[in-house]
Amino acid sequence: MQAFWNKNSRYRRVPSDMENVDKQDYKDHSTSRTVSSITNKCSRRYRNVTLFIFVVTIVSILFFLLFRGNRENLENYTNMVKNYTSKAMNLEAQTLAVAKSEVKMALEKYLNSIDPHEIYPDDVNMIKPHHIRVIGAMGDSLTIGSRAENIVGQRQRYPGNAFFTGMDFEVDRHLTVYNIFRIIAEKTGNKLFGGSTGIDYGENTGLNVAIGGMKSDDILRQAKELVSRIKANKEINIENDWKLVSLWIGTNDVGTLGYRLEDPIPVDEYKSHIEKGLLYLKENLPRTIVSIVGMFPAQLLQEAQSILKNGKRARTVENQKKLDDLSDGYRNVSYDFQNNEHFNSNDFTVVVQPFATEYTDSYRDEHGKYNPTFYASDLFHLSKFGHAVLAKHYWLNLFEPVGEKTKRADLGDTKPKIYELNEKNCLIKTVGNSKM
């Protein structure tokens, strides 16, 4: 993708066709393209010829724009990977996998402590992983898995690799939060719903309703979509089954302070958008834990490209402060909902997972060196490896008490292990049970 100058600031912006990619994301999700209106204007005799010329022209234009924009960035990315990693490390960094035996060992004490005659709980503060029947996700391109195929990335979305709902591969080939829950479900004989598979949008996304390029003003629509999909699945008991829903939004809301063309969304508007979505879920999706991913600092996402290439943030001091203040504001909004009694009842709660909220740098590996393999080729989205890393640390956050959760996870810790559970630490932590 082609980089361009932001005339309102002194720094070089992230690739310019990000806006077009985001718009295309929404079009791909909501509409099916057709050329019938064009071909209907042609006579039957020339319709096929006209259609052929039209398609070839469009494909040629798209190919030209994509090639022109992507060549420089892909070449830079490839060079960076060569500079920062060895060939062996390159291959290993395609993803983070954990042996099934290792996962089962990490869950063994907890699974052995389950009372086979227990009563299915009706209190959100008593929920353990094996009580979860439904897993869903809301958000933007980071949640749906844009470019999360491998370290060189592509335009398409890869929901099957997404850190929270991805289930294209089992844990021994790619670590996701859903895949850990899947092993628990298999061991306890329970059904689990919501996993996403494959490429791009469609039924394959399961209960991952995120769309690339979306901002907080889309969360109410996504909440309605999520409820609709759950209701459409006759195997899910919407009243009784416990649900775990991940919500991560805000990276696009920063607007021109990031890489977009729109004005930033003020904190009060952001809060209003999220509140509407949460209220809809609370009213229509009983027995739900909404797990909000705390807003990542700009250095870890929006500014990773500049830091990896130049060793410093891209913005002027003034713009850095505006961006940081806005990101902090969005993050604080999440805590407001977590601490709001209205969103904490016996069958509904909101919890913030802040595992990567205190970073002041882009991704560094276990050796403390900058490593682009965490990112897709645009050095903003996450690679397949990056999604697996997030899943590992997200899993830990779920079981840490509110107020004591890790806020600066060691993302460079990519050892093929997950946080171990036992009979004492296996509650999915909420405001309520963190006080116990």
N, C-alpha and C positions, 0 to 999 in steps of 0.2 A: 504493500500500500504506500501511497505517496504522501510524504510529509509536507506540511505547508506552514507558512508563517501566520501567526495570529497577530493581526494588525493592532490589536489593543494591548499587546504586551510584548516583552522583549525575549520571550522564549519560544522555542520551536515546539509546535504542538504534536501530539500523537497523530498517527496517520489520518488523513482527512476523510477517507471513504468510510470511516467508522460510522458516520451519520447515515450513509446510504445502506450500510450493512444492517444497522438498527431498524431502518424503515423497512428493509426487505424482510427482516425477521418477522415483523408484525404482519406484513402482507402474506408471507408464507404460512403464518399461523391462522389468519382469519379469512383468507380468500383463496380461491383457486383461479389461476390465470387462464384466460381463454382468448382465442382470436376469432371466435365465431362472428362477432359483430363486424369484423373487418372482412372476413371471407364471404359473408352474406351479401356484401355489396358487389361482389364479383359475379360474373356469370358462371354457370356450372362448368362451362368449357375451360375457363381459365382459373378456376378456384384452386386446384391443386398446385398449379405453377405459382400463383400468387402467394399461397401459403408457404411454399418451399422457399421462395425468395425472401419473404418476410422473416421466416425463422433463421435462415442463413445470415441475413443482415443483422438481426438482433444478437445472435450468438457471436458474430464477428466483432460487433461493437463491445459486447461484454468481455470477450476474451482480450481485446486490445486494452480496455480500461484496467482489467484485473492484472494483466501481465505488466503493463506499464507501472501500475501502482505497487504491485507486490514484489517486483524483482529486486529493487534496492533493499527493501526491508528483509526479504528472505535471505539475500546474500549477507547482509549485516548480521542477521541472526545466526546463520550457519557459521560465519567466522567467529562469532562470540562463543558458540558452543565448542568449536575447536580450540579456542583459546583457554576456556575455563575448564574443560573436561577432557579426559582421555577417551579413546575409542571404547574401551571396556565400560567406563562409567557412563558413556553415552547410551549404550544399549541397556544398561541397568536402569537408567533414569527414565526409560519409557514409562514406567509406572512403579508403584510400591505395592508389592504383594506380600501376603503373610500366609504361611503354610496352614492348612486346615487344622492340622494337629496342634499347631501353636495357638490358634484361636480357641480351639476346644479346651486346651490346657488352661488358657487364661480365663475361661468361663466355667471350668469344672466345679470349683467349690461352690459357686453360686447355683449352678444347675442342680448339684447334689443336695442343696439346701431347700429346694422347692418341695412344698408339701403337696403330694398328688391329690389330696382331698380338700385343698384350700378352696374358699369361696371367692369367686371372681370379684375383685374390689370395686366399690362404688365411690371411693375417695381418691381424688387426684394426688394426694400426698402419699399414697400407698402403692403407687404404680412402679412395677419393675419391668425390665425389658420383655419378659415372656408374657406380660399382660397386653402389650401393644399388638394390635391386629391390623392397624392401618397406618401407613407412612406416606406423607405428602410433602410438597414443597412449593413455595411461592417466591418470586423474585425476578431477576433479569438474566442476562446472558451467562453470568457466572454460575447461576443455579441450574440452568438448563444444559450447561456443558458446551458452550460455544468454543469451537476450535480444540476441544479436548480429546483429540484423537492420538496425538503423539507430540514429540518435541518440535516438529516443524509446523504443526497445526494446519487447519484449512478453514474455509468459510463456514462449512456446515456446523450444525449443532449436533452434539453427541450425547444425548440424554442417557444412553446406556453406560456412559463413563462418569456421570455426574456424581459428585462427592456424597450427596445425601441419598438419592433414590436409585442410582445406577445399579443395574444388575445384569449387564451383558456377560460379565465374567464372575466367577466365584472368587472368594478372598485370596485364594492361592494364585490368582492371575491379576487381580486388581482389587484394592481395598476400597470399599465404600461403607458408609454407615448402614445402608440397607442390607448389604451382604453379611454384616455381623449379625443383625437382627434375623436374617434368613437362617443362619446356622442355629440360633436359639429356637426359632420356630420349628425347625426340623427336629431338633433334639426333644422338644416338648410336644410334638405332634399337633401344633397349632397352625392355622392358616395365616398368611401374611399378605397384605394387599398394598399396591401402590408403586411397586418398582417400575423403573423406566428402562427402555431398551432401544437399541438401534440408532438411527440417524434422523435428525430433523423432527418436525412436529407431526402429530397424529395420535392415534390410539396407543402407539408404542410408548408415549411419554408417561403412561400410567396416571399417577396422581401428582405428577410434577407439572404444574400449570404455569411455570415461569416462561417469560418471553424475552428474548434479547432486546436490549435498548429501552426497556420499560423503566419508568420512574415510579415514585410512591403514589402518584395519582392513578395508577393502574391496579393498586392492591385491592380495592373494593371489587373491581371486576374479576380479579383472580380468585378472590374469596368466594364469589358466587359460582365461578366455574368449578372450583374445587368441590363445593357442596353438591353441585349438580352431578359431577362425575361420581361422587361417592353414592349418591342416591340412585344413580343408574346401575350400580353394581348390586344385584340382588343377593349376593353372598355376604355383603357387609350389613351388619345390623347397626344402623346409624345411631340408634338410641343407646345401645349397650356396649358396642366395641370401643375400646380405648384407641385414641389416635394421637400420633406425634407428627406435628407439622412444622417444618423449618421455614423461616421467613428471613430473607436477606435482600435488602433493597437500599439504594442510596448512592451507589457509585455514579449513576447517571444524573442524579438530582443536582449535582454540583455545577452542571451546565458549563458555561464558559470558563469557569475556574478549573475545569478538567479538560476534556477534549471535545465537548459538544458546542453547538451554536446557540442554544437557548440560554436565557438568563437562569441563574441558580434558583432553586426553589427555597424560599425562606423557611426557617425552622418551624414556625408556627403552622405554615401550610403543610409541611412534611408531616407534622404531628397530626393534623386534621385528617390527612389521607390515611395514615396508618390506623388511626382510631376508628374510622369508618369501616375499614377492613376487619379489624379485630371485633368490633361490635357485631358485625354480620356473622362472623364465625361463632361468637359466643351465643348468639340467638338461634343459630341454625345448625351448629355442629357440637352437640353435647359430648362430654367425655373426651376433651381435647387438651393436649399440652402444646402450646405454640412456643417453639424454640427460636428466638430471634438471634441471628448472628450479628454481634456488635459491629458497627461500622469500622472497616479497616482504615488505617491511616493512608494518606495519599502516597507516601513513600513506598508502600508495599504493592500498590496497584497502579494508580494513575501516573505516578512519577518513576516507576520502575525502569522504563525505557531510558530516561535521561541518566538515572543513577548508574545503571549497568554500563551505559556507553561513555558517560563523562565523569562519573564518580561524584556527581552532585545533583541537587534538586534542580528542576528545570525553571522554576519560577523566580521572580523577583521577591525580595523579602516581604513586600507589601502583599503580593498575591499569595505567597505561602501562608501568611497569617490569615488572610480571608478564607482560604481553603481549609486550613486547620481548624479555624473557629467554626466553620460551617459543619465540618465532619464531626467535631466534638458535639455540636448542637444536635445533630441527628442521633449520635450515640446516646446522648443524655435522654433524648426522647424515649428510646428503648427502655432505659431504666425507669423512666416515669411510668410506663405501662406495667413493667414488672412489679413496681411498688404500689400500684393503684389497686386498692381493695376491690374495686368494681370488676377487675379482670382476674380476681383470685377467689374462686368459689370451690365447692367440693367437686365439681365436674368440669371445671375449666380454669386454666392458668396460663400465665405468660412468664417465660424465663429467658434471660439474656445469656448468651454464650459468648464471652469476651476474649476467647483464646488468642486472638491476634490483633488486639486493639491498642497495644502500647508499642508498636514498632516505629522506629525512626529511621528505617533503612529498607532497602529492597531485600529480596530473599538471599540468604547466605547458606551454604551447605554445611555439613558436619565439620569441615575444615576451616570454617569461618570465611570462606571466599565467596564472592558473588558468583551465582550460578544461574544462568538463564533457563536451565531445563525445568525449572518450576513454572515457567511461563510458556504460553503459546507463542507463535511466531511474531505476534504484534507486541510482545512484551507487556501485555496488559491482562489478557485473559489467561486462564490457567491451562497448562498442559494436562494430559492424562496423569502424569506423575504428580503435578500440583494438586489435582483433585484428590488423589489418594493420600497425599500428605495432609490435606485439610481434614479428610475423613478420620485419620488417626487421632488428630488433636481435638476434633469435634467430639469424638467418642469419649475422651477423657473428661471434657468439660461437662458433659451430660450428668456425670456422677459426682461432680465436685459441688459442695454446698454453696448456696448463694451467699456472696460476701467473701468467699474464699476461693473462687474460681481462678484458674490460671488466666492471666491477661496478656502475657507475652510467652506463648508456647515456644519451645525450641523447635521451630519448623525444620531446622537442619537435622534433627533427630529422626532419621528414616530407618532405624533398626526395624526389622520385620517382626514387630511385636505390637500388641495392643494392651491397653490398660486392663489389669486383672480385676475381676469381680469376685466377691465372696458373699456370705450371708449378711454381712454388716454394711457393705458399701454399694449395694445393688439397687437402691431406690433411685429413680430418675429424680434429680433434685429440683425442688420447687422452693418458693419462699416459705411455704408452710412447713415442709419437712426438714428444711435446713435449720429450723429453730429447735428441732427435737433433740 
